[in-house]
């Protein structure tokens, strides 16, 4: 029996409350009886009888409380009450909300560019529709998993448990824009409508709004006044600022110093074009905080990150992203309580904010709450399958928890994930390295070395990439290569010496003369 669960069930059924109340009332009855009965010359056995009845009544009252509950309709068995509650909630849970999945818009642009614009369009439409109570809409992460899906409409609908699918294509040529959309009824396997929109880049906000309103009308959704306002809300009126923000986000989570600096420049460009653009400030905060944590300990970055997240909250007090960025700032300022408050606010405003769960998971690890960290890291992977950092975080947490089963399961999940991910993102040097660590754990050493080499080759001067290489070579016992890469990482700006001194990956180097010489004075 799980003792904690048993105690919780006793509390839920009010057994403890009944026990305390019974003892208090029994004590009062005994006290009054001891005064009143002698006054009426009652025989002594009467007092003994009262006490005996009170003693027998105690376990009876506890059993009665465990089995029965006093409801508005009288005394009923707990199971019957729970069934009634379940039935009462059933209409809410089974409410015939229409479920819509906005599939990733296909990028048909002839320009040699990535999917940042088409993905941004997909996300904006999801955001606009997500606040409608009568509509159950799949998250961005769920949508993006089906970018290259070859399933037919019926199979997609069944797999996603969706009533309707929105498909679309985007063709962008310089400042000209062509967007085609179609709303499909899955059950009937028929188009409800199809529309082609022509315009300039600056018309993209109007097109997004038109598509969202057309969906609402087609599905006959009743909107509250607040939902109507949210449907037409625009993060910025400046199309160039919007474009710069989308481009920045393409580079934000690639983590190398070059990409983070590029993201910062693009976010700054967006802010210069629209000084009240909350999303750009929030992105700037994330980029600066990540740069400070991973590459450059110059205080200007963490200061700028904090200022940017607070500015984002001035222009959009409900910005989940701004709160998660602020959480990362406080995490790096060693303020775990403040960081936890910020990340929990981020999750409250947007339960699908994967970055907030990731920051909170790392906080839990620092606070030695690894069991809670594990939940958050798994949630990140559920919400955003392409954000692969949690694979490493989970492995470290499971090691601390001595959970060999889930540790092995995570390694196997990573083994399946990285080849497919790298097929679509061959220039992600961190992913090559993380895959190398996974292969090393699986005993596939030669393959691991090749993947590590690919990561280093792509970013030979990035301090984190080179530091990761040092850790890898230390783990496989190549001390010379480990120290060479460690030296190079420090030459290229790696300054987190406190972490370096306690990094378990480098344990085999602690007594090496070359390592001690590197760490002298640090």
Helices and strands as residue ranges (DSSP letters): H 3-12, H 15-39, H 44-67, E 68-71, E 74-77, H 78-93, E 98-102, E 106-107, H 116-130, E 135-137, H 140-144, H 153-160, E 164-173, E 176-185, E 190-200, G 201-203, H 204-218, H 225-231, H 239-252, H 257-273, H 278-294, H 299-315, H 320-332, H 336-349, H 354-366, H 370-383, H 389-400, H 404-424, H 429-441, H 445-458, H 463-475, H 479-491, H 497-502, G 504-509, H 513-519
